């Protein structure tokens, strides 16, 4: 009874939102931010064995204004955090962040004053890649998860409000070592 029956076979129907999500997911241009040993594993993904061109990522941005994905690989020092945030702010919207490795995600074994205890205190993170260092295959899996997230992203006037709310919620989170307490029993120390 609907329009599907009136169209000839072979015609696909979709929404503008789904079509735009599909196009954006397959044209993600990364700005790599390699800070430590995880950057070596991140560079392997650009090689012929892993072929990031399959994901529409063959163009790596030489400037943040050309990139829409930031891959933070390695530990972020307190001195590097403002630079990281400045590069993130220069990227055009919509933009996404992958935190690669345990040091970028939670500070890793560097639990001291010089290292940021999670890059999500500086920029909002969309996908976390665990490991020390994570393999390139894990980064490829994170890119595929990010593609799924981009495909389901909303368009229109509610998108800006949703992004702002998510960023504020993520930046207001406390580090795990503060929320778990000194004795590991939970609660505030």
N, C-alpha and C positions, 0 to 999 in steps of 0.2 A: 504494500500500500504506500510505502514511502518512496523517496527519491531513488533509493537503491534499486528498486525494481524497474524504474524507467531508464536507467543508464545502461549502456552496452557493457558486456562483460569485459573485464580487464581495467576498468576505471576504478581507481582507489579514492575513497573519501577519507578526509581527515579534517582536523581543525587547524586554524592558523597558528594557534598556540603550539600544537604538536609539530607542525611543519617548521616553525621557527626554532623550537627546541632541538629538532633533528639536525637542522643546519648549524646551529651554534655548537652542538656537541661534537660535530665532525670538523670543526674549524677552530679548535682551541690552540692558541699560540702561547707557549710557555716563556716565562722570564725566569731563568734558573738563578737561584740564590744559594750557591754552594759555599758552605762555611767550614766544613771539616771532612772527615773520612767518608761520610755518606755521599759527598759530591762525586767521588770516584765511581760509586755504584750508579749514581744518577747519570753520569756521562756514558756509562755502558749502554744505557737505553737508546742513546742516539746512534749507536753503531749499527752495522748491517745485520747482526744476529737478531736484534730485538725490533728494529725497524719501526720507529715511532711515526713514520709517515702513514702507516695503516690507520692511525687514530686521527689523522689530520693535523699532526703536530710537527711536521717537517720544518716549519718556519719558526725558529726560536727568535724571540724579540731581542734586538740589540739595544733597544730603549724600552722603558716601561710603557711608553705611550703606544707601542705596537703590540703589547702582550695583554692577555686576559687571564692567564694562569700563572701564579707564582708557586714554584716548588722550593720550599725552604728545606735544605738538606744540611743537617749538622747543628751544632750548638750555637745559640745566639747569645752573644755577650751583651752586657748592659750598654757598652759603647756602640754596638752595632744595631741595637733595637731602634733608635730614632731613624737611622738610615733605612732600615727595613720598612718602617712605617711610611717614610717619605716616598720610597719606591712604590709601595702599595697604593698610596694616595694618588700617585701620578698615573696609575693604570686606569684605562677607561672602564666604565660599567657596561655590562655585568662582568665581574671579576671573581676568580676563585683562588683558593689557596690549598696546597697539599703540604702537610707537615711530614717530612721524610726522616725517619729514624727516631730512636728513643730520646736522643739529646734535644732534638727540635720539639718533640711532643711534650716532654716532661722535665727536661734538664738532664736526664740520664744520671750518670754517676757523679756529675759535677753539681753537687748540692752546696753551692757557696754563693757569696755575694756578687761575684763577677758574671755569673751565667743566669740568664732569664729562665725561670722554671716553667717553661712551656711557651712556645711562640704564640699560643692563643691569647696571651696577655698583651700582645702587641698588635696582632692582626687576627681577624676571624678566620678560623680554619674550617674547611669543608670536609677534608678526608685526612685521616691519620694513617701513616704507614709505620707499623711497629718494626723492631729489629735493630741490631747493632752490628754491623750496618745491614740494612735491608737489601735484599737482592733486587736486581732490575725487574724480575718477574713480579715482585710485590708492588713495585711502582706502577707497572703496567696494569695490575689488578686495581690499584687505586684510581688510575685514569679511567678504567671502565666503570668503576663505581661513581666517579664524578660525571661521566657521560649519562648514567641513569639519573643522577640528580638534576643535571641540566635539562634532560628530556622532560622532566616533570615540573620544571620551574614555571611559575605563573607569570603572566604578562599583564600589562595594564597598570592602573593607578595603585593597586594594592601591593605591587612588587616592591616599590621603594620603601613603603612602610614596613613590609615584611623583612627586608634586608636590614633596615635600621634597627628594628627590634631584635633580630638575631645577633647583630654585631654588639649591641649594648648588653645583651644577656651573656654572650660569650666573654666579653671583656670584663664583666663584673664577677666572673667565677673566681673562687679562691683556689690557690694551688693545692694539690693533693696532700702535701705534707702539713698544711695548715688545717685542712678539714678532717684529717684522720687522727689528729692528736699525737702527742709525743709517745704515749704508751700503746698506740695502735688499737685502742678500744673504741675510737670514734669520738665525735664531738670536738669542741674547741679545746686547745691546749690550756 
